[in-house]
Structures are given as C-alpha cells and as structure tokens.
C-alpha cells in the first residue's frame, strides 16, 4: 500500500521504472481512483471514466477511476503502460503527489526511491526539473477552485450510483447540462466498462 511522506527539507533519488512490478498501477495495492482537478478533465476523459463521490461532509468530488480494485489498470500490459504519453497527471507525477497543505509528498513504498543509485528526484525539498510538473504546485488553490466550481452541481438527486469498489460509492451525473466539465464527464463514461469489466 502507498505511504506518502512529506519531501520538505528532504532528499530522494529515483532509479528507474525498469523491472518494476507496477504495484502503483495495481488495484489490489490501492490504486483504484484519484481525485481530479478541473484542469485534468479533458486529458483524463480520453482514456478513463470520470466519476463522482460524495465526501464525509457531503462535498462533491470528481475522480478518475483507474481500476476495479481487483486488477491492474486496464492500460498495463506486461507491467508496462501502453498509454504512457497520455497517462493522467496522478500517474505522470508518481511517486510524487501534491497535497492540500501545498507540500509535495513522495510514496515511500515505491521501490525506485530506495535504490542506492539513481537521479535526484528531490533535493532539500525541491523537486528536480526532470520530475517536476506544474500540477504539483499551488495544489491548495487548484483544489479549492475545483471544489467551489463543483458545488453548483452538488444535488445528490441528480446523480446515480454506478458502482461500489472497496466500500466507496461512485456516481454519474444524470441531469442535462451544457457545462463543459460535465460534458467531458459524460463523454468519459464510454471508458467505464474498460476499467470495471474484469471485476468478478
């Protein structure tokens, strides 16, 4: 399972994805979904379904569904990503992740960061250029912008539950809308069966 640590004032190296068993893409290891920012919708909708969840306080959250919880992401073939150049930002950033506290975290369970040799990925808390991605920065404001935007749609009667994975209920929006983001959500639903079809 993933264990994210703050990179603040720390340094890490990254060896390579070569020979990795792709645990980061395995639903059995917890890689089922990731929360989306508005800026992610268009790129994600090309390959993955965008589904919604309702948080503990009733807030509406948009997510990319990456696996069915029992199998690898459907784009992993022989432990390699076949849409590597079009992978979502959550995959592109890994093993790094932005966070609401505006710190950048790193997954301590990634075997590539425990190698004695490799490229610097973080030096004294600074993500190095090769691994840096604009989506890692100012995450708090981007998250809040997404949250405030989605609140206009936060009426649970306009959603239908489509699947439950690991006790998490995922929903689709059912009301007609001219909103670009909701239309990208609807467009993405033709990818739903690709992700969940292997679930027993």
N, C-alpha and C positions, 0 to 999 in steps of 0.2 A: 504494500500500500504506500501511497505517496506521503512523504513527510517534509513539508516545506519549512525552511529555515530562513530567517532574515539574512540578507547579504550585507547589512550595514557594517562598515568597518572591517569586513572580512574579505578574504581572497580565495578563489577557487580556480582549478584548472578543469578542462574538459578534453577528454581524449578523442573519442570517436564513437559514432553510432555503429561502426562496423562490428559485426558479430553479436550485436545486442539482440536479446530475445524479444524486443519490442514490448516489454511489460507496460510501458507508458501508453500503449495503444490497446491494452487488453481489458475488456470489461470486467473480467474476474479480479483484476487488480484495482478496480475503482474508476477506470476511465469510461464513464457512461455518458456524462454530459458536462458542459461548461457554460457558465453564464456569458451572455453576449452583450457587447456594446452596440449602439446604433450603427457605428461605422463598420461593424462586422457583417451586417445583414446581407449585403449584396454579394460579397465573396462567398460566404458560407452557404447561401441558398443554391449555389451552383452544384454542390455535391452532397449536402447534408440537410436533413429536416430541421427547421427551426420550430421549437415547441415552447410552450409557456408553463411555468409553475407559479404557484402562489406561496409566498413566504410565510413564516410563522406569524407575522403581523398583517398578513393579507395582501402584501405588496405583490404586484405582477412582475415576473422576471422572465426575460427571453433567454433561451438556451439553445445551444447546438447539441443535438443528440448524436453521440459518437459511437455508441454500441448498444447492444441489447442487455448488457450486464453479464452475459454468459460466454461471449465470444470476443474475438478481436474486432476492431473497427473493420468494416467491410472492404476498406481500401488497403488493408495489409495483406500482401501475398508473399509467402515465404519470408515473413518477418521484415518485409520492405514495403514502404509506402508507394503506391502506384500513382498517386496524385501529389507527389512531393511539392511541385511548384505551385500547386493550388490549395495546399493544406491550410486549414484555419489558423488564425493567429495563436490560439492556445497551443497548437502543435508546433508552429513556427518558433514560438518563444521558448518552448520547453528545452531544458529543465528550469527555465526562469518563469516567473509569474508576477504580474503587477498585483497590487493589493489596495484596499480601501484606505489604508494608512499612508499611501503613497511611497511605501518602501517596496523594494523588489526582493522577492523570495526565490529560493532555489530548492529543488527537490533533492533531499538528502538520500533518497532511495535510488536515484539514477546512478547506475554503475560507472558511467563515463566520468563522473566528477570525483571518483575515488581512485583514479589511476595516478601513478607516480609521475607519468609523463603526459603532456598534452598542452594545448593552447590555454593561455589565460582567458577565462570567461568573465571573472570579476576580480578586480584588483582594488583593495582597500575600499570596497563598497561600490566601485564604479564598474558598470557593465562595459566590457570592451567592445570596440566598434564592430567587429565581426559578428558578435552575438546580439548587438543592440537592435531594438525595434521600437519605433515611436510609440507603439501601443502599450509599452511597459511604463511609460511616463505619464504623470498627471492623471493616474487612473481614477483617483477620487472624483475629480470633476467630470470625467467622462462617464463614470458610473452614475453620478447624480443627474447628469443631463439625460441619460437613458431612463433612469427611474422616473424623473419628472415627465418625460415625454410619454412613457407608457401608462402613466396614471390616468390619462384621458380614456383609456380602453379598459380600465380596471373595474369591470362589472362582470362578476362570475357567471351570470346568466347568459352572457354572450360567448361562453366557452363550453366546449365538450371535452370530457376526458377521453383520451385515445389509448393510453397505455399506462401501466404502473410497473416501474422497474425499481427493485430494491426499496420498496415501500414509498417511492416518490411518484406522485401522480403528474402526468404530463397532459397538457391541454392544447387544443387548437381553437382558433378564433372563428366563430361561425356567422358573425354579422357582416353584411355587405359593407365595404369600406373603399374609399378612394385613396386611402393613405398609402404612401409608397412602401413603408416598412411592413404594414400588414399584407400588402400585396406580395412582397417578397416572401413573407411567411407562408402565404397560401401557395405560391409558386414552388416553394421548397418541399411541400408535402408529398410530391411525387417521388421523393427520395426516402420516404418513411419506410416503405416495405424493404428497401435495400438494407436498411440498418436492422430492422427487427425480424426479418423473415427467418433467421436461424434460431430464434428463441424457441425453446421447447415448451 
